Every structure is written in structure tokens, then in C-alpha cells.
Amino acid sequence: MLDGQNIPTSGLEARYNLQAKLTVRPLMETAVGVTIQQDDLSCADVQLLVAEHLSGMHSSSPPGQVHALAIQSLLAPNVSFFTAWQEEVLCGCGALKELDHFNGEVKSMRTRAAFLNRGIGQAILDHIVGTARQRRYSRLLLETGSGTAFEPAHAFYRKNGFEPTASFGEYAATDFNMFMAKHLE
């Protein structure tokens, strides 16, 4: 891994003339003492967190209704994957998927259980929103589930300016999923 060199890490960063450091040093330090960095998913802890996220989504969703991205999909050129660290401990993750030049999608938001209610999810979402604004997206979208397991996510996204919207992209609306959007200034 290159340490401290500024290089484009994906086609998106090159197109938007954004630079990311491929290093274990922080890209952004948040108010909660957490470092958010773009991640290449090569670390075993990160891979386990993605597996934990997928497992959680499968256990809380009907068959065929999980739209969470596996590692291979998170490595796609139109996806930027971020991890949150407190010192050297992985706390959570999230991703931003470019849908087109104007719209991005929030994906793979996950906070490890030991770090819930400590601002980790907020720090990750703030980073995703900031990245979307840098890219000059006009809107962020997301798809999530419904039911008791997803109520905290609904409240979190509403608190952050997301509102219910129609299905988008390749998603088919069902009784289970919920779609939300946030317009960016």
C-alpha cells in the first residue's frame, strides 16, 4: 500500500478531481474522535464487518429483499467505500454509489454493536453527504427495509433530512422496502 501519496483511488475520484490518500492515516477526523477513510476492503476486519452487515440484513429481511452490497460490488468503480476507526479499532462503514452525474445512493451503513449511539453512523453519513456535495450531486437516495429492525434507521435518516420518495433505479417497490431522498444544496 502506498503511504501518504495523493493518487486517484477510483474513476470517480479522478473524474471529480478528488484525491484520497492510500494510507492508514486519517482522511477526516470527526468530532467523536473517529477517523473516516476511504477503504479498499483488503483488511480482514473490514471484510468481517461487511459480512456482519450482510448477515444482519438477511436475518431482518424476507427472502429476495436484501439489496446490501457484497464485497465485489463494493469494489465497483462507481462505489466509494468508507470505514470509521477509533484509534486502530474498526467502528463502522458506509458507501456512496454514483447512480448518475446528479444522484448518489447511500449504501452499506453499518455500526458495530459496541459503538452504537456514539455518533459513528452520524460521522459516516456526514462524510458521505460531504463527498456527495463535493461531487456536486443534487440528491442522495437510499433503499432500506421496513419493520421494527429498521425503525432506528428510518428515524436516523429523517433526522438527517431524508424524506420518503418513490422507488428509483433498478429497485422494485414492495411492501417491505422503503425509499428515501435528501436534496443537497
Secondary structure, 3 states (H helix, E strand, C coil): CCCCCEECCCHHHHHCCCCEECCCCCCEECCCCCEEEECCCCCHHHHHHHHHHHHHHHHHCCCCCCCCCCHHHHCCCCEEEEEEEECCEEEEEEEEEECCCCEEEEEEEEECHHHCCCCHHHHHHHHHHHHHHHCCCCEEEEEECCCHHHHHHHHHHHHCCCEECCCCCCCCCCCCCEEEEEECC
